[in-house]
C-alpha cells in the first residue's frame, strides 16, 4: 500500500521509509534529482543543505557515519566539508 507524502509531493510505500540510496554531488546551483528523505554522511564535517520546505540554506555539523533526518532538496558545495554523502530517496 502506498501513501502520498505531502511534504515530498510523492507517493511512498508503507513498507519502508526509502526506496534507494544514491550518491550526492554537492552543487550550489542545482537541486538533487529527487528530494532526499534523509542524508547519510561517511566523513563528518559541515553540511550545507536546503530543506525541502526551506527558503534559506542551513548548516549543520555532522560526525562520521551519521544520518541527517531532514527532507532535503539541495546539498551546497560552498561550505560543505563533509564527504561520502548519500541520499535516501523514495
N, CA, C and O atoms as CSV, one atom per row, in Angstrom:
chain,resi,resn,atom,element,x,y,z
A,1,UNK,N,N,0.842,-1.181,0.000
A,1,UNK,CA,C,0.000,0.000,0.000
A,1,UNK,C,C,0.885,1.241,0.000
A,1,UNK,O,O,1.864,1.317,0.742
A,2,UNK,N,N,0.535,2.202,-0.830
A,2,UNK,CA,C,1.275,3.454,-0.900
A,2,UNK,C,C,0.503,4.557,-0.188
A,2,UNK,O,O,-0.724,4.521,-0.095
A,3,UNK,N,N,1.250,5.535,0.310
A,3,UNK,CA,C,0.655,6.742,0.887
A,3,UNK,C,C,1.234,7.927,0.137
A,3,UNK,O,O,2.330,7.844,-0.417
A,4,UNK,N,N,0.505,9.021,0.120
A,4,UNK,CA,C,1.009,10.230,-0.524
A,4,UNK,C,C,1.621,11.111,0.556
A,4,UNK,O,O,0.945,11.505,1.506
A,5,UNK,N,N,2.904,11.415,0.402
A,5,UNK,CA,C,3.625,12.264,1.343
A,5,UNK,C,C,3.528,13.701,0.854
A,5,UNK,O,O,4.154,14.065,-0.142
A,6,UNK,N,N,2.747,14.514,1.549
A,6,UNK,CA,C,2.532,15.915,1.142
A,6,UNK,C,C,3.833,16.702,1.136
A,6,UNK,O,O,4.034,17.550,0.266
A,7,UNK,N,N,4.708,16.442,2.076
A,7,UNK,CA,C,5.972,17.177,2.169
A,7,UNK,C,C,6.852,16.926,0.958
A,7,UNK,O,O,7.436,17.856,0.401
A,8,UNK,N,N,6.946,15.658,0.549
A,8,UNK,CA,C,7.784,15.316,-0.592
A,8,UNK,C,C,7.053,15.469,-1.912
A,8,UNK,O,O,7.683,15.547,-2.967
A,9,UNK,N,N,5.722,15.513,-1.862
A,9,UNK,CA,C,4.945,15.596,-3.088
A,9,UNK,C,C,5.052,14.327,-3.913
A,9,UNK,O,O,5.046,14.372,-5.143
A,10,UNK,N,N,5.152,13.191,-3.225
A,10,UNK,CA,C,5.317,11.906,-3.912
A,10,UNK,C,C,4.679,10.794,-3.101
A,10,UNK,O,O,4.482,10.923,-1.893
A,11,UNK,N,N,4.360,9.703,-3.778
A,11,UNK,CA,C,3.849,8.523,-3.091
A,11,UNK,C,C,5.015,7.706,-2.579
A,11,UNK,O,O,6.086,7.683,-3.186
A,12,UNK,N,N,4.805,7.044,-1.471
A,12,UNK,CA,C,5.826,6.141,-0.961
A,12,UNK,C,C,5.166,4.943,-0.303
A,12,UNK,O,O,4.002,4.993,0.096
A,13,UNK,N,N,5.916,3.891,-0.202
A,13,UNK,CA,C,5.399,2.643,0.329
A,13,UNK,C,C,5.396,2.673,1.851
A,13,UNK,O,O,6.263,3.286,2.475
A,14,UNK,N,N,4.421,2.011,2.433
A,14,UNK,CA,C,4.396,1.866,3.885
A,14,UNK,C,C,5.411,0.832,4.349
A,14,UNK,O,O,5.702,0.736,5.542
A,15,UNK,N,N,5.954,0.056,3.410
A,15,UNK,CA,C,6.894,-0.997,3.757
A,15,UNK,C,C,8.246,-0.439,4.201
A,15,UNK,O,O,9.008,-1.152,4.854
A,16,UNK,N,N,8.562,0.795,3.870
A,16,UNK,CA,C,9.844,1.378,4.254
A,16,UNK,C,C,9.833,2.875,4.066
A,16,UNK,O,O,8.920,3.427,3.453
A,17,UNK,N,N,10.853,3.536,4.597
A,17,UNK,CA,C,10.894,4.985,4.506
A,17,UNK,C,C,11.604,5.472,3.253
A,17,UNK,O,O,11.507,6.650,2.908
A,18,UNK,N,N,12.324,4.577,2.561
A,18,UNK,CA,C,13.017,4.991,1.351
A,18,UNK,C,C,13.114,3.815,0.396
A,18,UNK,O,O,12.953,2.659,0.788
A,19,UNK,N,N,13.378,4.129,-0.857
A,19,UNK,CA,C,13.460,3.085,-1.862
A,19,UNK,C,C,14.852,2.841,-2.387
A,19,UNK,O,O,15.125,1.775,-2.939
A,20,UNK,N,N,15.753,3.820,-2.226
A,20,UNK,CA,C,17.099,3.682,-2.773
A,20,UNK,C,C,18.033,4.617,-2.026
A,20,UNK,O,O,17.599,5.511,-1.300
A,21,UNK,N,N,19.324,4.391,-2.220
A,21,UNK,CA,C,20.359,5.245,-1.646
A,21,UNK,C,C,21.270,5.642,-2.802
A,21,UNK,O,O,21.831,4.776,-3.472
A,22,UNK,N,N,21.421,6.951,-3.042
A,22,UNK,CA,C,22.204,7.424,-4.179
A,22,UNK,C,C,23.291,8.390,-3.720
A,22,UNK,O,O,23.141,9.091,-2.719
A,23,UNK,N,N,24.390,8.410,-4.477
A,23,UNK,CA,C,25.486,9.337,-4.173
A,23,UNK,C,C,25.034,10.775,-4.410
A,23,UNK,O,O,24.254,11.056,-5.320
A,24,UNK,N,N,25.537,11.673,-3.577
A,24,UNK,CA,C,25.231,13.101,-3.706
A,24,UNK,C,C,26.495,13.836,-4.119
A,24,UNK,O,O,27.548,13.688,-3.498
A,25,UNK,N,N,26.376,14.631,-5.174
A,25,UNK,CA,C,27.450,15.537,-5.582
A,25,UNK,C,C,26.980,16.936,-5.213
A,25,UNK,O,O,26.090,17.476,-5.870
A,26,UNK,N,N,27.562,17.538,-4.167
A,26,UNK,CA,C,27.125,18.880,-3.770
A,26,UNK,C,C,27.205,19.862,-4.942
A,26,UNK,O,O,28.139,19.828,-5.743
A,27,UNK,N,N,26.202,20.734,-5.017
A,27,UNK,CA,C,26.094,21.664,-6.140
A,27,UNK,C,C,25.370,22.918,-5.655
A,27,UNK,O,O,24.287,22.828,-5.077
A,28,UNK,N,N,25.959,24.070,-5.888
A,28,UNK,CA,C,25.342,25.326,-5.448
A,28,UNK,C,C,24.167,25.758,-6.306
A,28,UNK,O,O,23.345,26.557,-5.856
A,29,UNK,N,N,24.065,25.253,-7.529
A,29,UNK,CA,C,23.067,25.753,-8.477
A,29,UNK,C,C,21.907,24.805,-8.744
A,29,UNK,O,O,20.857,25.239,-9.219
A,30,UNK,N,N,22.074,23.517,-8.449
A,30,UNK,CA,C,21.034,22.559,-8.814
A,30,UNK,C,C,20.558,21.748,-7.617
A,30,UNK,O,O,21.336,21.364,-6.745
A,31,UNK,N,N,19.235,21.500,-7.608
A,31,UNK,CA,C,18.642,20.616,-6.610
A,31,UNK,C,C,19.036,19.180,-6.916
A,31,UNK,O,O,19.495,18.875,-8.016
A,32,UNK,N,N,18.856,18.306,-5.947
A,32,UNK,CA,C,19.058,16.876,-6.154
A,32,UNK,C,C,18.057,16.378,-7.192
A,32,UNK,O,O,16.972,16.946,-7.311
A,33,UNK,N,N,18.392,15.339,-7.942
A,33,UNK,CA,C,17.440,14.806,-8.931
A,33,UNK,C,C,16.112,14.388,-8.297
A,33,UNK,O,O,15.052,14.528,-8.908
A,34,UNK,N,N,16.181,13.876,-7.072
A,34,UNK,CA,C,14.994,13.528,-6.288
A,34,UNK,C,C,15.195,14.078,-4.888
A,34,UNK,O,O,16.317,14.059,-4.381
A,35,UNK,N,N,14.132,14.572,-4.244
A,35,UNK,CA,C,14.284,15.023,-2.860
A,35,UNK,C,C,14.747,13.867,-1.968
A,35,UNK,O,O,14.325,12.726,-2.154
A,36,UNK,N,N,15.596,14.163,-1.021
A,36,UNK,CA,C,16.093,13.153,-0.094
A,36,UNK,C,C,15.189,13.084,1.136
A,36,UNK,O,O,14.762,14.108,1.669
A,37,UNK,N,N,14.909,11.866,1.570
A,37,UNK,CA,C,14.169,11.650,2.810
A,37,UNK,C,C,15.094,11.924,3.987
A,37,UNK,O,O,14.677,12.475,5.006
A,38,UNK,N,N,16.368,11.528,3.832
A,38,UNK,CA,C,17.419,11.814,4.806
A,38,UNK,C,C,18.749,11.669,4.115
A,38,UNK,O,O,18.818,11.134,3.009
A,39,UNK,N,N,19.810,12.136,4.746
A,39,UNK,CA,C,21.158,12.025,4.197
A,39,UNK,C,C,22.021,11.169,5.111
A,39,UNK,O,O,21.860,11.176,6.332
A,40,UNK,N,N,22.937,10.433,4.500
A,40,UNK,CA,C,23.935,9.662,5.223
A,40,UNK,C,C,25.299,10.266,4.889
A,40,UNK,O,O,25.571,10.576,3.729
A,41,UNK,N,N,26.154,10.433,5.893
A,41,UNK,CA,C,27.471,11.050,5.708
A,41,UNK,C,C,28.541,10.106,6.239
A,41,UNK,O,O,28.503,9.710,7.404
A,42,UNK,N,N,29.501,9.745,5.379
A,42,UNK,CA,C,30.587,8.861,5.796
A,42,UNK,C,C,31.671,9.615,6.563
A,42,UNK,O,O,32.121,9.158,7.614
A,43,UNK,N,N,32.089,10.765,6.043
A,43,UNK,CA,C,33.125,11.568,6.685
A,43,UNK,C,C,32.501,12.859,7.177
A,43,UNK,O,O,32.013,13.665,6.385
A,44,UNK,N,N,32.516,13.051,8.477
A,44,UNK,CA,C,31.851,14.195,9.086
A,44,UNK,C,C,32.456,15.536,8.717
A,44,UNK,O,O,33.558,15.626,8.175
A,45,UNK,N,N,31.696,16.570,9.028
A,45,UNK,CA,C,32.112,17.938,8.754
A,45,UNK,C,C,30.880,18.809,8.638
A,45,UNK,O,O,29.811,18.459,9.136
A,46,UNK,N,N,31.033,19.935,7.985
A,46,UNK,CA,C,29.902,20.845,7.776
A,46,UNK,C,C,29.082,20.351,6.585
A,46,UNK,O,O,29.625,19.880,5.585
A,47,UNK,N,N,27.780,20.470,6.719
A,47,UNK,CA,C,26.856,20.086,5.664
A,47,UNK,C,C,25.903,21.255,5.467
A,47,UNK,O,O,25.151,21.613,6.374
A,48,UNK,N,N,25.939,21.846,4.285
A,48,UNK,CA,C,25.075,22.985,3.973
A,48,UNK,C,C,23.964,22.477,3.055
A,48,UNK,O,O,24.224,22.031,1.937
A,49,UNK,N,N,22.731,22.551,3.538
A,49,UNK,CA,C,21.598,21.978,2.808
A,49,UNK,C,C,20.441,22.963,2.716
A,49,UNK,O,O,20.317,23.899,3.506
A,50,UNK,N,N,19.598,22.709,1.713
A,50,UNK,CA,C,18.335,23.432,1.592
A,50,UNK,C,C,17.234,22.430,1.942
A,50,UNK,O,O,17.010,21.471,1.202
A,51,UNK,N,N,16.548,22.647,3.065
A,51,UNK,CA,C,15.433,21.767,3.398
A,51,UNK,C,C,14.365,21.840,2.303
A,51,UNK,O,O,14.252,22.843,1.600
A,52,UNK,N,N,13.597,20.782,2.172
A,52,UNK,CA,C,12.583,20.717,1.136
A,52,UNK,C,C,11.629,21.899,1.221
A,52,UNK,O,O,11.258,22.469,0.195
A,53,UNK,N,N,11.235,22.267,2.413
A,53,UNK,CA,C,10.289,23.367,2.575
A,53,UNK,C,C,10.970,24.681,2.952
A,53,UNK,O,O,10.294,25.650,3.297
A,54,UNK,N,N,12.298,24.720,2.888
A,54,UNK,CA,C,13.034,25.901,3.319
A,54,UNK,C,C,13.197,26.949,2.249
A,54,UNK,O,O,13.040,26.681,1.058
A,55,UNK,N,N,13.517,28.159,2.696
A,55,UNK,CA,C,13.774,29.263,1.786
A,55,UNK,C,C,15.209,29.766,1.904
A,55,UNK,O,O,15.642,30.630,1.141
A,56,UNK,N,N,15.942,29.212,2.874
A,56,UNK,CA,C,17.333,29.594,3.075
A,56,UNK,C,C,18.125,28.356,3.486
A,56,UNK,O,O,17.601,27.490,4.188
A,57,UNK,N,N,19.385,28.265,3.054
A,57,UNK,CA,C,20.194,27.107,3.429
A,57,UNK,C,C,20.487,27.091,4.932
A,57,UNK,O,O,20.527,28.131,5.589
A,58,UNK,N,N,20.687,25.890,5.445
A,58,UNK,CA,C,21.103,25.740,6.839
A,58,UNK,C,C,22.399,24.941,6.862
A,58,UNK,O,O,22.649,24.114,5.985
A,59,UNK,N,N,23.214,25.198,7.869
A,59,UNK,CA,C,24.475,24.491,8.033
A,59,UNK,C,C,24.415,23.685,9.317
A,59,UNK,O,O,24.050,24.201,10.373
A,60,UNK,N,N,24.777,22.418,9.216
A,60,UNK,CA,C,24.838,21.554,10.389
A,60,UNK,C,C,26.191,20.861,10.403
A,60,UNK,O,O,26.766,20.570,9.354
A,61,UNK,N,N,26.686,20.603,11.598
A,61,UNK,CA,C,27.924,19.845,11.773
A,61,UNK,C,C,27.530,18.408,12.070
A,61,UNK,O,O,26.739,18.150,12.977
A,62,UNK,N,N,28.083,17.475,11.306
A,62,UNK,CA,C,27.744,16.067,11.493
A,62,UNK,C,C,29.016,15.256,11.718
A,62,UNK,O,O,30.060,15.556,11.139
A,63,UNK,N,N,28.924,14.227,12.558
A,63,UNK,CA,C,30.089,13.359,12.780
A,63,UNK,C,C,30.205,12.301,11.683
A,63,UNK,O,O,29.311,12.161,10.848
A,64,UNK,N,N,31.303,11.566,11.691
A,64,UNK,CA,C,31.478,10.447,10.762
A,64,UNK,C,C,30.322,9.455,10.909
A,64,UNK,O,O,29.793,9.256,12.003
A,65,UNK,N,N,29.945,8.846,9.803
A,65,UNK,CA,C,28.934,7.780,9.749
A,65,UNK,C,C,27.622,8.194,10.412
A,65,UNK,O,O,27.078,7.472,11.248
A,66,UNK,N,N,27.130,9.361,10.025
A,66,UNK,CA,C,25.897,9.867,10.636
A,66,UNK,C,C,24.782,10.007,9.613
A,66,UNK,O,O,25.016,10.001,8.404
A,67,UNK,N,N,23.565,10.134,10.125
A,67,UNK,CA,C,22.390,10.371,9.292
A,67,UNK,C,C,21.754,11.692,9.711
A,67,UNK,O,O,21.666,12.015,10.895
A,68,UNK,N,N,21.319,12.439,8.713
A,68,UNK,CA,C,20.590,13.676,8.948
A,68,UNK,C,C,19.150,13.418,8.530
A,68,UNK,O,O,18.847,13.313,7.341
A,69,UNK,N,N,18.276,13.318,9.505
A,69,UNK,CA,C,16.861,13.028,9.236
A,69,UNK,C,C,16.125,14.320,8.929
A,69,UNK,O,O,15.451,14.894,9.785
A,70,UNK,N,N,16.269,14.762,7.693
A,70,UNK,CA,C,15.661,16.007,7.235
A,70,UNK,C,C,15.390,15.855,5.745
A,70,UNK,O,O,16.264,15.412,5.000
A,71,UNK,N,N,14.196,16.215,5.302
A,71,UNK,CA,C,13.889,16.197,3.870
A,71,UNK,C,C,14.686,17.317,3.212
A,71,UNK,O,O,14.535,18.486,3.567
A,72,UNK,N,N,15.536,16.958,2.252
A,72,UNK,CA,C,16.488,17.894,1.654
A,72,UNK,C,C,16.309,17.920,0.139
A,72,UNK,O,O,16.132,16.878,-0.493
A,73,UNK,N,N,16.357,19.134,-0.442
A,73,UNK,CA,C,16.284,19.222,-1.902
A,73,UNK,C,C,17.604,19.616,-2.541
A,73,UNK,O,O,17.788,19.414,-3.742
A,74,UNK,N,N,18.536,20.179,-1.758
A,74,UNK,CA,C,19.846,20.548,-2.313
A,74,UNK,C,C,20.920,20.428,-1.239
A,74,UNK,O,O,20.694,20.733,-0.068
A,75,UNK,N,N,22.098,19.972,-1.673
A,75,UNK,CA,C,23.298,19.988,-0.836
A,75,UNK,C,C,24.272,20.925,-1.537
A,75,UNK,O,O,24.675,20.677,-2.673
A,76,UNK,N,N,24.640,21.980,-0.867
A,76,UNK,CA,C,25.502,23.009,-1.449
A,76,UNK,C,C,26.971,22.590,-1.390
A,76,UNK,O,O,27.417,21.976,-0.420
A,77,UNK,N,N,27.714,22.932,-2.444
A,77,UNK,CA,C,29.156,22.694,-2.471
A,77,UNK,C,C,29.871,23.704,-1.575
A,77,UNK,O,O,30.783,23.349,-0.828
A,78,UNK,N,N,29.444,24.971,-1.659
A,78,UNK,CA,C,30.068,26.026,-0.846
A,78,UNK,C,C,29.758,25.799,0.627
A,78,UNK,O,O,28.596,25.771,1.035
A,79,UNK,N,N,30.797,25.641,1.407
A,79,UNK,CA,C,30.630,25.479,2.838
A,79,UNK,C,C,30.512,24.034,3.299
A,79,UNK,O,O,30.648,23.763,4.492
A,80,UNK,N,N,30.262,23.102,2.389
A,80,UNK,CA,C,30.164,21.687,2.764
A,80,UNK,C,C,31.555,21.075,2.808
A,80,UNK,O,O,32.277,21.073,1.811
A,81,UNK,N,N,31.922,20.555,3.977
A,81,UNK,CA,C,33.207,19.878,4.133
A,81,UNK,C,C,33.020,18.381,4.379
A,81,UNK,O,O,33.979,17.614,4.289
A,82,UNK,N,N,31.816,17.969,4.684
A,82,UNK,CA,C,31.513,16.546,4.862
A,82,UNK,C,C,31.688,15.845,3.516
A,82,UNK,O,O,31.572,16.469,2.461
A,83,UNK,N,N,31.970,14.540,3.564
A,83,UNK,CA,C,32.201,13.786,2.326
A,83,UNK,C,C,31.515,12.425,2.409
A,83,UNK,O,O,31.078,11.990,3.475
A,84,UNK,N,N,31.435,11.770,1.256
A,84,UNK,CA,C,30.777,10.477,1.208
A,84,UNK,C,C,29.296,10.608,1.514
A,84,UNK,O,O,28.738,9.820,2.278
A,85,UNK,N,N,28.660,11.609,0.914
A,85,UNK,CA,C,27.251,11.914,1.195
A,85,UNK,C,C,26.364,11.069,0.296
A,85,UNK,O,O,26.582,10.985,-0.913
A,86,UNK,N,N,25.372,10.454,0.896
A,86,UNK,CA,C,24.404,9.647,0.157
A,86,UNK,C,C,23.008,10.100,0.557
A,86,UNK,O,O,22.769,10.481,1.703
A,87,UNK,N,N,22.090,10.054,-0.403
A,87,UNK,CA,C,20.713,10.458,-0.160
A,87,UNK,C,C,19.805,9.241,-0.149
A,87,UNK,O,O,19.875,8.400,-1.045
A,88,UNK,N,N,18.964,9.147,0.854
A,88,UNK,CA,C,17.893,8.152,0.875
A,88,UNK,C,C,16.738,8.769,0.087
A,88,UNK,O,O,16.240,9.835,0.447
A,89,UNK,N,N,16.313,8.102,-0.985
A,89,UNK,CA,C,15.242,8.632,-1.814
A,89,UNK,C,C,14.113,7.611,-1.921
A,89,UNK,O,O,14.286,6.423,-1.650
A,90,UNK,N,N,12.957,8.118,-2.324
A,90,UNK,CA,C,11.784,7.253,-2.474
A,90,UNK,C,C,11.873,6.537,-3.802
A,90,UNK,O,O,10.987,5.752,-4.141
